[in-house]
Amino acid sequence: IHCMIVKDPDNVYCNRKTPKLGRKINYQEGFKIIEKKIGCNDVEDKWGKRTTLSSADIWPKSESKMLEINIK
């Protein structure tokens, strides 16, 4: 199971279209990762509710999927 911990609960959602959990997300709250996307992760909380959260400021960084562009 891949999991992530939120380090910045104030800027946690990916966009306005994302269904919100209906509660405040806490600092260092953990989520089960359902699917990794560039910049966002589809996740599930401990009550089974799903949403899409930013992967920009999470722990561990290995669970973020960021786009890298190398220009030579």
KOLLUMTI-442485 format. One record per residue: residue in one letter; y, x, z of N, C-alpha, C in turn; residue number from 1. Coordinates in steps of 0.001 Angstrom, whole numbers. Atoms other than C-alpha are relative to their C-alpha. Example, Ala and Ser with C-alpha at 12.3 -4.5 7.8 and 13.67 -1.06 7.14 Angstrom:
KOLLUMTI-442485
  code  n_north   n_east     n_up  ca_north  ca_east    ca_up  c_north   c_east     c_up  pos
     A    -1190      890        0     -4500    12300     7800     1200      900        0    1
     S    -1190     -820      -60     -1060    13670     7140     1090     -770      730    2
//
This chain:
KOLLUMTI-442485
  code  n_north   n_east     n_up  ca_north  ca_east    ca_up  c_north   c_east     c_up  pos
     I    -1181      851        0         0        0        0     1229      886        0    1
     H    -1262     -719       44      3412     1347     -955     1030     -791      793    2
     C    -1010      635     -842      6167      613     1543     1301      773      -85    3
     M    -1299     -652      -55      9862     1370     1880      758     -502     1219    4
     I     -853      348    -1126     12367     1346     4706     1444       17     -481    5
     V    -1396      150      417     15954      166     4141      902      851      892    6
     K     -949     -834     -751     18634     2698     5146     1427     -534      -45    7
     D    -1347      564      121     21715      705     4023      -98    -1518     -167    8
     P      193     1451       99     21364    -3018     4868     1198     -753     -573    9
     D    -1178      680      539     24908    -3821     3638      -21     -100    -1518   10
     N       61       -7     1473     24176    -2981      -26    -1450       39     -446   11
     V     1441      -57      188     20529    -3869     -257     -509     -760    -1234   12
     Y      486      787     1133     20205    -6488    -3028      425      608    -1325   13
     C     -261     -595     1306     20076    -5470    -6692     1110     -695     -779   14
     N    -1016      737      739     22198    -8204    -8229      141    -1400      570   15
     R     -263     1361     -502     23544   -11703    -7699    -1120     -979     -312   16
     K     1083      908      385     20532   -13303    -9404    -1214      113      928   17
     T     1137     -224     -886     18131   -11923    -6796      -65    -1075     1081   18
     P      105      966    -1103     16801   -14588    -4422      112      733     1336   19
     K     -221     -638    -1297     18060   -13654     -957    -1016     -532     1011   20
     L      990      384     -996     15822   -13821     2098      482    -1098      946   21
     G     -507     1033     -896     18106   -16236     3966      221      495     1418   22
     R     -240     -636    -1301     18550   -13806     6848      551     1392     -255   23
     K     -545    -1349      127     20239   -10487     7493    -1143     1015       38   24
     I      986    -1081        4     18174    -7417     6641      472     1071      968   25
     N     -328     -968    -1039     18085    -4918     9484     -131     1438     -483   26
     Y      102    -1439      239     18631    -1157     9391    -1418      445      333   27
     Q     1350     -542     -114     15260      581     8984    -1091    -1067       -6   28
     E     1029     1025      154     13433    -2660     8205     -944      409    -1124   29
     G      999     -387      983     10222    -2075     6287     -408    -1146     -907   30
     F      447      973      994      9018    -3854     3145    -1176      567     -777   31
     K     1116     -358      873      5801    -3799     1121      510      -70    -1438   32
     I     -448      -40     1388      6531    -2778    -2480    -1053     -668     -893   33
     I      868      714      930      5070    -5180    -5041       50      671    -1374   34
     E     -180     -656     1295      6531    -3529    -8167     1250      865       39   35
     K    -1145     -899      110      8814     -527    -8746      645     -174    -1365   36
     K     -766       70     1236     11552     -863   -11353     1108     1041      103   37
     I    -1093     -964      -35     14398     1444   -12308     1151     -601      797   38
     G    -1116      426     -844     16985     1029    -9540     -314    -1111      979   39
     C      339     1134     -866     15196    -1897    -7856    -1499       -8      286   40
     N     1408      211     -305     11925    -2744    -6163     -219    -1466      349   41
     D      421     1323     -444     10242    -6143    -5933     -796      224     1278   42
     V      592     -256    -1306      9269    -6313    -2261     -380    -1294      708   43
     E      416     1116     -848      7703    -8553      376      249      396     1446   44
     D     -237     -309    -1412      8794    -8764     4021    -1235     -334      826   45
     K     1184      188     -849      6432    -9087     6991     -412    -1466      136   46
     W      326     1419      -22      6565   -12898     6705     -481     -492    -1361   47
     G      498      353     1324      5479   -12846     3043     1054     -488     -973   48
     K    -1071      410      908      8886   -13684     1530      323     1145     -942   49
     R     -257    -1018     1024      9658   -11865    -1721     1449      -12     -452   50
     T    -1337     -177      533     12935   -10508    -3057       37     1301     -780   51
     T     -185    -1257      714     14296    -7617    -5132     1103      787      694   52
     L     -944     -834     -734     16015    -4788    -3249      300     1282     -761   53
     S     -411    -1260      614     17902    -1718    -4392     -878     1133      509   54
     S      781    -1167     -406     15920     1508    -4352      887     1241      110   55
     A     -932    -1122      -32     19060     3658    -4127       53      696     1356   56
     D     -122     -604    -1332     19099     4240     -354    -1146     -451      889   57
     I     1193      377     -749     15545     3869      923     -739     1245      470   58
     W      880    -1071     -447     12982     5973     2720    -1426     -474     -197   59
     P     -208    -1333      555     10862     7642     1477      526      -70    -1431   60
     K     -564      -58     1352     12624     8678    -1730    -1084      -76    -1067   61
     S     1098       49      970      9223     8919    -3423     -292    -1436     -445   62
     E      233     1400      360      9170     5089    -3485     1125     -572     -845   63
     S    -1050      457      901     12365     4872    -5532     -347      421    -1419   64
     K      255     -321     1397     12169     4825    -9299     1365      103     -665   65
     M    -1318     -218      547     15355     6356   -10602     -118      569    -1411   66
     L      -42     -477     1369     16246     7100   -14192      641     1380      -17   67
     E     -548    -1336      130     16770    10781   -14944      212      309    -1483   68
     I     -306     -384     1377     18453    11992   -18123      305     1496        2   69
     N     -220    -1443      122     18200    15679   -18983      586      290    -1373   70
     I     -668     -350     1254     20651    16855   -21620      -49     1506     -169   71
     K      121    -1433      250     19987    20225   -23188      942      416    -1084   72
//
